[in-house]
């Protein structure tokens, strides 16, 4: 069966408009939240300290709208964590502060979680006859609902960076640069191990050659289909 991907225009930039657009995007792909969900991981793309308006990082308003959507269906007591891992040139604790996620966490009563500080489980996978090993945060393997919230942008090394590349950012070890010599295989490999239940793409301001205001939300359950 083909995997459906939705694209929805955001009417205005207010929080309610973004939440309504997320609801519409999920309705179009037939996604329904299980009311039995108790723990949720939301993984934005906070690759560096540049604001969402530059097109580099996930807009906290998109994550806020998603949190409101989850609570509408699952109630106030669902345990929601916003999670990111340290990177070669970025430390999660600073990114949370600089990019508005500490403020968001207080407003929405959710936890900020550094994936690099979780228990890391070594997983190996073969891609193109190359065995690749990853240190994978345990929490991503055990949460009831794992939501991938990437930013829509381009990257010289991979052409596009969106759903699958944001899962690469889940690797628990900060020095992800060690995978850059075989980056495409590494991205495929980590996506074989970590399989988010849902992807919601922040396309409000996307990054091409320059930041471009698209006012768009995309959604799908298959990261490859979303990128395609």
C-alpha positions as CSV (number, residue, x, y, z in Angstrom):
1,X,0.0,0.0,0.0
2,X,1.2,3.5,-0.8
3,X,2.0,5.8,2.1
4,X,0.0,9.0,2.0
5,X,1.6,12.4,2.6
6,X,-0.4,15.5,3.2
7,X,0.5,19.2,2.6
8,X,-1.5,21.8,4.3
9,X,-1.3,25.6,4.0
10,X,-1.1,27.5,7.3
11,X,-3.5,30.4,7.3
12,X,-1.6,33.0,9.3
13,X,1.1,32.5,12.0
14,X,-0.9,32.3,15.2
15,X,-0.5,29.3,17.4
16,X,-4.2,28.2,16.9
17,X,-3.8,28.4,13.1
18,X,-0.7,26.1,13.2
19,X,-2.5,23.6,15.5
20,X,-5.5,23.6,13.2
21,X,-3.2,23.0,10.2
22,X,-1.5,20.1,12.0
23,X,-5.0,18.6,12.8
24,X,-6.0,18.9,9.1
25,X,-2.7,17.4,7.9
26,X,-3.2,14.4,10.2
27,X,-6.8,14.0,9.2
28,X,-5.8,13.9,5.5
29,X,-3.4,10.9,6.1
30,X,-6.0,9.1,8.3
31,X,-3.8,9.3,11.4
32,X,-5.6,8.7,14.7
33,X,-4.1,9.0,18.1
34,X,-4.4,6.0,20.4
35,X,-6.0,7.2,23.7
36,X,-3.9,4.6,25.5
37,X,-0.7,6.5,24.8
38,X,1.1,7.5,28.0
39,X,4.5,8.6,26.8
40,X,5.4,10.7,23.8
41,X,8.7,11.8,22.4
42,X,8.8,14.8,20.0
43,X,12.1,15.2,18.1
44,X,12.5,18.6,16.4
45,X,15.5,19.6,14.4
46,X,17.7,21.8,16.6
47,X,21.0,21.2,14.7
48,X,22.5,24.6,15.6
49,X,21.7,27.8,17.4
50,X,20.0,29.6,14.5
51,X,16.3,30.7,14.9
52,X,13.5,29.0,13.0
53,X,13.0,32.1,10.8
54,X,16.4,31.3,9.2
55,X,15.0,28.0,7.9
56,X,17.5,25.9,9.9
57,X,15.6,24.8,13.0
58,X,12.1,23.6,13.9
59,X,9.8,26.3,14.8
60,X,8.7,25.9,18.5
61,X,5.2,27.0,17.4
62,X,4.9,23.8,15.4
63,X,5.9,21.7,18.4
64,X,3.4,23.7,20.6
65,X,0.6,23.0,18.1
66,X,1.5,19.3,18.1
67,X,1.5,19.2,21.9
68,X,-2.0,20.9,22.0
69,X,-3.2,18.3,19.5
70,X,-1.9,15.4,21.5
71,X,-3.4,16.7,24.8
72,X,-6.8,17.3,23.1
73,X,-7.0,13.5,22.4
74,X,-5.0,12.0,25.1
75,X,-5.7,14.3,28.1
76,X,-3.6,16.5,30.3
77,X,-1.6,13.7,31.9
78,X,0.1,12.2,28.9
79,X,3.9,12.4,29.5
80,X,5.5,14.5,26.7
81,X,9.2,15.0,26.2
82,X,10.9,17.2,23.6
83,X,14.1,15.4,22.7
84,X,17.3,16.3,20.9
85,X,20.8,14.9,20.9
86,X,24.1,16.8,21.2
87,X,26.0,17.2,17.9
88,X,29.5,17.9,16.8
89,X,29.0,21.7,16.9
90,X,25.9,22.0,19.1
91,X,25.0,21.2,22.7
92,X,21.4,20.5,23.3
93,X,21.1,22.4,26.6
94,X,22.1,25.6,24.9
95,X,19.9,25.0,21.9
96,X,16.9,24.5,24.1
97,X,17.6,27.8,25.8
98,X,18.5,29.9,22.7
99,X,15.7,28.6,20.4
100,X,12.8,29.1,22.7
101,X,12.2,25.6,23.9
102,X,12.8,26.2,27.6
103,X,10.0,28.8,27.4
104,X,7.8,26.4,25.5
105,X,8.4,23.6,28.0
106,X,7.3,25.8,30.9
107,X,4.2,27.0,29.1
108,X,3.1,23.5,28.0
109,X,4.3,21.6,31.1
110,X,6.5,19.2,29.1
111,X,10.0,17.9,29.7
112,X,13.2,18.7,27.7
113,X,15.3,15.7,27.2
114,X,18.9,15.3,26.0
115,X,19.1,12.1,24.1
116,X,22.9,12.0,24.5
117,X,22.4,11.6,28.3
118,X,20.1,8.6,28.0
119,X,21.2,5.0,28.2
120,X,22.7,4.3,24.8
121,X,22.2,0.9,23.2
122,X,24.6,-0.2,20.5
123,X,22.9,-1.3,17.3
124,X,24.5,-2.5,14.1
125,X,22.9,-2.6,10.6
126,X,24.1,-3.4,7.1
127,X,23.7,-0.9,4.2
128,X,25.3,-1.6,0.8
129,X,27.3,-4.4,2.5
130,X,28.8,-1.9,5.0
131,X,28.1,-2.7,8.7
132,X,27.4,0.5,10.6
133,X,27.2,0.8,14.3
134,X,25.1,3.4,16.2
135,X,24.6,4.3,19.8
136,X,20.8,4.6,20.1
137,X,19.0,6.3,23.0
138,X,16.9,3.7,24.7
139,X,13.9,6.1,25.1
140,X,13.4,6.1,21.4
141,X,12.9,2.4,21.4
142,X,10.4,2.3,24.3
143,X,8.1,5.3,24.1
144,X,4.5,4.7,23.1
145,X,4.6,7.5,20.5
146,X,7.6,8.8,18.7
147,X,7.0,11.9,16.5
148,X,9.6,13.2,14.1
149,X,9.3,17.0,13.6
150,X,11.9,18.0,11.0
151,X,12.6,21.3,9.2
152,X,12.2,21.4,5.4
153,X,15.6,22.5,3.9
154,X,18.4,21.6,1.6
155,X,21.9,20.5,2.4
156,X,24.9,20.3,0.1
157,X,25.9,16.7,1.2
158,X,22.4,15.2,1.0
159,X,20.5,17.5,-1.4
160,X,17.4,17.5,0.8
161,X,17.4,17.3,4.6
162,X,14.0,16.6,6.2
163,X,12.4,13.5,7.7
164,X,15.2,10.9,7.3
165,X,18.0,13.3,8.1
166,X,16.3,14.4,11.3
167,X,16.4,10.7,12.5
168,X,20.2,10.8,11.9
169,X,20.2,13.6,14.5
170,X,18.8,11.1,17.1
171,X,22.2,9.2,17.3
172,X,23.3,9.5,20.9
173,X,27.0,10.2,20.3
174,X,27.7,13.9,19.7
175,X,30.5,13.3,17.1
176,X,28.2,12.4,14.2
177,X,30.9,13.7,11.9
178,X,32.4,10.2,12.0
179,X,29.6,9.1,9.7
180,X,30.0,11.9,7.1
181,X,32.3,9.8,4.8
182,X,29.4,7.5,4.2
183,X,26.5,9.8,5.2
184,X,23.8,8.5,2.8
185,X,24.4,4.9,4.1
186,X,24.4,6.1,7.7
187,X,21.1,8.0,7.2
188,X,19.5,4.8,5.7
189,X,21.0,2.7,8.5
190,X,19.6,4.7,11.4
191,X,16.2,4.9,9.8
192,X,16.2,1.1,9.7
193,X,16.6,1.1,13.4
194,X,14.6,4.1,14.5
195,X,11.1,4.2,13.1
196,X,8.9,7.1,14.2
197,X,5.2,6.5,14.3
198,X,4.5,10.0,12.7
199,X,6.4,12.8,10.9
200,X,5.1,16.4,11.0
201,X,7.3,18.7,8.9
202,X,7.8,22.4,9.7
203,X,7.6,24.1,6.3
204,X,6.5,27.5,7.6
205,X,9.9,28.9,6.7
206,X,11.9,26.5,4.6
207,X,15.5,26.8,3.6
208,X,16.5,26.7,-0.1
209,X,19.3,29.0,-1.3
210,X,17.7,31.5,1.0
211,X,15.0,31.2,3.7
212,X,11.6,31.0,2.0
213,X,8.2,31.5,3.7
214,X,6.0,28.6,2.5
215,X,3.5,28.5,5.4
216,X,3.2,24.8,5.0
217,X,2.8,21.7,7.2
218,X,3.5,18.2,5.9
219,X,2.6,15.0,7.6
220,X,3.1,11.2,6.9
221,X,3.8,8.0,8.7
222,X,6.7,6.9,6.4
223,X,9.8,9.2,6.6
224,X,11.0,8.1,3.1
225,X,7.6,8.9,1.6
226,X,7.7,12.4,3.2
227,X,11.1,13.1,1.8
228,X,10.2,11.7,-1.6
